[in-house]
Amino acid sequence: MIKNLAITPPIVGRISIGRVVEKNGKRLPEKDDQFTLTTQIQTRDGWLLHPLDEQLRKDAPGGKLRSISVRMLFDDPDLNLRAEYTLFDRQNGRSLCVGDGETCRRQTEEGVQSLPCPSPDKCPLAANGACKPYGRLSVRVGDDEDVGVFVFRTTGYNSIRTLAARLRYYHALSGGVLAALPLALKLRGKSTTQSHRAPIYYVDLTTRDEQTLEDAILGARAVARERKERGIDQAALDEAARAGFGLAAFDFDEDEGVQVVEEFLPEGAANQQHPEAASNEGTPNGLKAKLDQRARSQSAGEVSAS
């Protein structure tokens, strides 16, 4: 097997609640109040719609797709939702630092190093606003794909927190048969002081409207037993995925990083969040140099302490 190459679920499409539009010669993100399912092909006019988008939209009230029936691919919640604090290089989309609030994996001149992660609100490297929680939820939509997934990507705390809680709760309530549980992605709205009372949208995960939680769990356990009797080894699938994610320091590539920077970290966002961001963004290697200097200082401190 090729080393330093993460093996992740095959992606057949994207799920988004926004799009990138061109305004005054700049490509800027624009939020939406509905889901959109796209392929992985992007043109100048945006991402090409997936055939399932039109199919699901026909049954949606008013043509607004705000609920999607899904199933998880894995029983382990952490395999379905991958979320970390991620610092992106705005110049090329590369991930420079990925952490969980305790430890991080950071790109330095000496290679990838494991260092303490204080979280973005306490890390001086995150002052330019480029370090955000980055979550990727993988779900199965429809029955045409066996292990292929659609991916919903987000840097929103509301979506990540809600999805993480739901996955863990449903995993516990179902006795661990999360992959067999019929679920639905739902778009919810809320307003906060920070949004100046304007509505903001986030993604939730629930049981489907036509079933109670008890019926859904009863059916999921029956499905799990039947799949096992037919020779499907869900535990082995989870273990294979867990091993695949661990083959590389970062489980997403530069192309994905470029998409994330364009959609969630548009040009000028750093300057709006921190007045010193412009000096760091002025040269392509400015942010990386700062990361390297910080890493060397921490390494020197650890040597002195020992």
Secondary structure, 3 states (H helix, E strand, C coil): CCCCCCCCCCEEEEEEEEEEEEECCEEEEEEEEEEEEEEEEEECCEEEECHHHHHHHCCCHHHCCCEEEEECCCCCHHHHEEEEEEEECCCCCCEEEEECCCEEEEEECCEEEEEECCCHHHCHHHCCCCEEEEEEEEEECCCCCCCCEEEEEECCHHHHHHHHHHHHHHHHHCCCCHHHCCEEEEEEEEECCCCCCCEEEEEEEEECCCCCHHHHHHHHHHHHHHHHHCCCCHHHHHHHHHHHHCCCCCCCCHHHHHHHHHHHCCCCHHHHHCCCHHHHHCCCCHHHHHHHHHHHHHHHHHHHHC
